């Protein structure tokens, strides 16, 4: 009992201190984690892993670091803390889920469910089952899966009185699957019953997910302008926080699809009703999304000989290279230029200059390059994101010597790099989507 009181005291100190950085917080997390494992109190360990890992699960910089740390603890847990394995595997599943590796996430959620049932940890069983169904993003849902998504409520009722914080996520997953099955009226009714007036921390993961859900409901009802407005707001918050990559991609995808469903006149009529500042942002959204959609089908610049590959071959290389997350991975780079409207004929000259400087800076590391559209070029580079960013910054500095920020035709250079290994994205299209989302965010910095 004395040991437990001492442990609780140490935890209170950890939870109450203001950390100067997330790096310092993570170091504190590992330190106190080691301490409580040595004390061996299962209840304390389970609570700590569930509650204190959340900031790192959602962090772009610490998700994989936390995952590796927890994987390193697995042998010790198997030998000494079997009653904590359900929570350990659950959080490992979360790490994979929020880094968009849904297959591995599902695998660990299944393992967590098995241990949770064995040790009668019904709240963890509920969460694991809930997230398993939520991770079925690439699987066509069925009515059987829809019925299964209701089950965690049963296990929730068998859990403790402190499990209410997980109740909302169960309904989110069930509504998501309902929408995939086009049960829109049912989904909206459930949403209104449980989330209207629901008090959650503003811009928390739950708050943002609920708002995305509302945007998706409007999208499926054909209310595309409202969906764009709601999802745009969430997207900017997520990008500012540098978290929730899965929500970033969902927002980006549904905004893009919403614009596909609208024609120019309907957008203009609806947008005129919005606040002037938001209207300007929406117009930029529309132009950029149209650019993104066009790039998927347009071969106008297929044979620009200044680059190493035509677009079709670049895509094939991307699908091959970016599907491999072994070793250090590869980095997909997009460079997009904004030119004064009256000087658009100069865009090719500027893109070719950028490419020349890129080749000088990292010729040995550039595997392939292409012109994606009128103002965008792409590269696949065998470097980390940080190394790529540093070299690209030097390239752009040289470009600015010839085309200064003020007084030249080059208004802006938008740039994004996505390393498939670092982001755990074993898919060319997902890397491309995230790169476009980063550039999209740059428009509003």
N, C-alpha and C positions, 0 to 999 in steps of 0.2 A: 504494500500500500504506500509506504514511504517513497519507494522508487517511482511509482506511478505519479505521485504528487510532484516529485522532482522533475519528471519528464514533462508533465503539463506546464510546470513553471518555465522550463526551457523553451517549450513551444510558444508560450505567451510572449516571451522575449523576442523570439524570431518573428512572430506575426505582428508585433507592435512597432518594430523598429523601421524607420524610413530608410530604404536602400537608395544610395546615390545613383545606381544604374541597374539595369536588368542583369548585367554580368555579376554585380555584387550580390544581387538577390539569388541568382542561380548558385553561386558559390555557397551562400548561406543555406540554400535548399539541400545541397549535397552533404554539407557538414551536419545539419540537424537530422537528415535522413540516416546517415551512418550512426548517429547517436541513438536514435529511437530503435533502429534494428538491433543494436547491441543490447538494449533493454528488453526487447523481445515481446512487448505487449501487443498482441494482434489487433485489438480494437484501435489502439492509438496509431499503429502503422497503417491500417486500412484507411482511417480518417485522414491521416496526413497525405497519403498518396493521392487520394481522391480530391482533396481540397487544394493542396498546395502545388500540385503539378499543373493546374489549369493555365496559369500565365505562360508557361513554357510550351505546353501543348499547342497553344494558339499562336506562338511566336514564330515568325519566319526564321529568325536566327537561332532559336534554341530547341525547336521541335526535334530535329534529328539528334541533337546532343543529348536531350532527355531520353529519347528512344534508346540510344546506345548505352546510356547509363543504366536504364532499367533492364535491358537485356543482359548486361553484365551481372546484375543482381539475381537473375533467374536461378542459377545453380544453388546459391545459398538459400533462396526461398524454398526450393524443392526439397532441400535437406532439413531445413530448420523451421520454416514458416509456411507449411502447406495451407493453413487456413487463410493465408494472405494472398495465395496465388490467383484467386479469382479477381481481386482488385488489381494486382500487378498486370495480369493479362488484359484486363479491361482498359487500363490506361495505355498499355502498349498498342492496343487496338485503336484508341483515340489518336495516338501519335500518327499512325498510318492513315487513319481517316482524314485528319486535318492536313496531311501532306498529299492527299488525293490518291493514295494507293488503296483503293477500295477492296481489292481482292485480298491483300494481306490483312486489312482491317477486319474483314468478315471472318477470316480464319481465326484471328485472336479473339474476336467476340464469341465465336463458337466454343473455343477452349475456356474462356472466362465463364460462359454459361454452364459448362460441365462442372467446373469447380464450385461455382456458386450454388448449384443444385446439391452437390455433394455435401457442402458445409452449411446448407440452408440459409445462405445469404440472399434473401429474396429481392432486396433492393438492387443489388448488383446484377442478379439474374434478369430483373426487369430492364435495367439500363442496357445490358449486353444484348438482349433480344431486340430491344428497341433500335439500337444502333446497327444491329445486323440487318434489319429490314431497311433502315435508312441508307445503308451502304449498297443496296441493290440498285445503284444508279444506272448501271449498264445492262441490267436485266429487265426484259419486258415484264412488268408486273402482271399478276393474275388475281382473280377473286380469292384464290386460296391464300396468296401472300397478303392480300388486303385483310382477310379474316385473321391471319396470324398476327398482323400488326396491332390487333386489339388485345392480344393475350397479355402483354406486359402489365396491363391494368390489374389483372388478377394477382400477379405476383407483387405488384405495388401494394395492394391491400394487405398482403401478408408480411410486408416489411415493417420497419419501425416508424414512429411518428415523425422522425427527423428526415424522412425521405421525400418530403413534399417538393423539394427543389428539383427533383428529377421527373415530376409528374408532367410538367409542361413539355419536356422533350419527347415524351411518349406521344402526346397529341400532335406535335409537329410532324413526327414520322408518319403517323396514321393519316394526317391530312395530306402530306406529300404524296403518299401512295394513292390516296383517293383522287388527287388531281391527275396523276399519271393514268389512272383508269377512267378519266373524264367524268368522275362523280362530282362535278363542280358545285352543284347546288348543295349536296350533302357536305362537301368540304367547307363551303362558305358558312353554312349553318353551324357546323362544329366550331369553326374559327370564331364566329360571332359569340357563341355561347361561352367559350373558354378564354378568349383573348381580348374581347372588348372590355376596356377598363382594367385590364390586367396590369398590375404595378410591378415592373421589373426595372432594374438599373438601366438608365439611358445609355445607349451605345454599347451595352454588354453583349456578349455572344448571343444570349437568348433574345434580347431586344432586337438585334439586327436580323436574326433568323425569322422572328415573327414578322418583321417588316417586309422581308423578302417574300415570305409566304403570302402576305397581303398583295404584293405586287404580282405574284404568279397567279393568284385567284383572279385579279383584274385582267391579266393577260388571257386567261382561258375563257373569260366572259366576253372577250373581244374588246375590252376597254383599254386599248393599247396606249393611249396618251397618258392615262392615269398610271398604268404600269410603268411606263418610262419615267415618270416623275418620281414615283416611290423608289424604284430600283436605282435610279441615278443618285439619289440622296444616300442610300445605303452604300453604294459603290464608293463614293467619295470618302465616307467615314472609314470604311475598311481599308482603303488605300492610305489614308492618313495614319491610321493605327498600325499599318503594316502587318495586319493579321487577317485571319479568316479567308485564306486563299480560295477555299471552296465556294464561299459566298461571292467573292470577287468574280469568279468564273461564271457562276449562275447569273449574277446581275448582268454581266457583259453579254452572255448568250441570250438572255431574254430581252434585253434592250435591243440587241441586233435583230432578233426575230420580230420584235414589235415594229421596228422600222420597215422590215420586209413586208409586213402586213398592211402598212399605211402607204397612201400615195401622197404626192407633194401637196395637193390642195387640202386634204384632210388634216395634214400636219400643220399647215399654215393657219387654217381657221382655228384649230384648237389651241395652238401655241400663243396666238394673239391674246388669249384670255389670261395667260400666266403673267406673273411679275416680270418686269423688264429684264432684270438681271438673269433670272432663271431662263427666260426666253432666249437670251444670247447663248447661254450654256447649251440649251436644248438644240439650237441651230447648229452649234459646233458638233454636238453629239451626232446629229443627223448626217452632217457632211462626213464625219469620221467613220460612222457606221456604214454609210454607203460606200465609202472607200474600201473598208474592210470586206464587205460583201462582194464588191466588184473584183477585188484582188483574187478572190477564190475561183473566179471563172474567166478572167480577162487574160489573154495571152499577147496583148499589144506589144509588150516589151520582151517577148520570149527570146529574141535573138540579139539582144544588146551585147555585142562582142567585147565590151570593156570588162565584162565579168566572167568568172571561170565557168559558170554553168548556165544553161537556159533554165527558166523557172521550173519546167517539168522535171528536169534531172535534179535540180536542187531539192524539190519536194521528195523525190525518191531517196536521195541521200539523207534527208532529214528523217524520213520514216525508218531508215535503217539505223543510222547513227544514234538518233535520240531515243530509240527503243532499248538501248543498252545502257544500264545504269551501273555497270561494273567499272572498276578502276576510278578515274576521276571524272568520268562523264564528258559531255560536250556542251558547249554554250551556244545557243541560238541568239543571234544579235540582229536587231532591227534598227535601222537608222532612217528617220523620216524628216524631210525638210519642208519648211513653210516659206514660200516665196511671195514677194509682193505681187498682188493680182496683175498689175500692169507689166510684170517682168517674167511671166511664167515660161517664156521660151528659153530662159537661162537655166532651167532646172537640170537639164541633162548635163550641162557643163559642170555644175556644182556637184552633182552626184558622181561624175567621173573623177573629179578632183578628190572628193572624199575617198573614193575607192583606191585611187593611187596612193594616198597617204596611209590608208589602212594596210595596203600591201607592203609599204615600206616599213611600217611599224611592227607588223606581225606576219610577215610572209610565210615563215616556217610553220606557224600555228593555224593559219586559215586553211581549212580543208576545202571549202567551196564557197562561192558567192554568187549572187544573182540580183537582177532588178525585179522587184516584186510588182511595182506599178509606177505611175508617173513620178512619184516623189519619194519612193521607199526602196531601200536596198537591204538585202539580208545576207548574213554570214553564218557559217557553222565553224566554230573555232575550238581548238583543243586546249582551252585554258579555263581556269576558274572564273567565276563572276567577278571577283575582286580584281584579279589580274587584267581581265578584259576591260573593266571599267577604267582602270588606271591608264591603260594604253589608249583607249578610245578618247579619254579626256585630253591626252596630249595631241591626238589627231585633230580633235575639234578646235583646240587652241590654235593650231597651225591654219586651219580653215578660216578661223576668225581674223587671222592676220591679213588675209586677202579679202575676206568679206566681213568687215566689222559689224558688231551688233547694231550700231546706229549708223545710218547713212549708206547701207548697202541693200541689195535686193533680197538678201537672206535674212528673213525675220527671225527664224528659230530653227534649231536642230533638236529633234526629239529622238531619244535613244533609249533602248531597253536591252538588257542581257538576261537570259534565263538558262542556267545550267541544269540539265536534266537530272544529274546525280544529286546536286545540292537541294533541288526542289522535289526530288523523288517523283519526277514526272516521266514515266517511260513511254512517252507518246509524242510524236511530232506536233500533232494538232493542239494538244494541251499546252505544250511549250509555246506554240505560236499564239494561242489565245491569251496566255498570261503575259507574253511580251506586248501584245496589242493593248491589253488592259493597263500595263504600266505606262505606255505612251499616252493612252487615253487620260490617265491620271495627270500626266505632266501638263496637259492642257489647262489644268485648274490650279496648279501650284501657286 
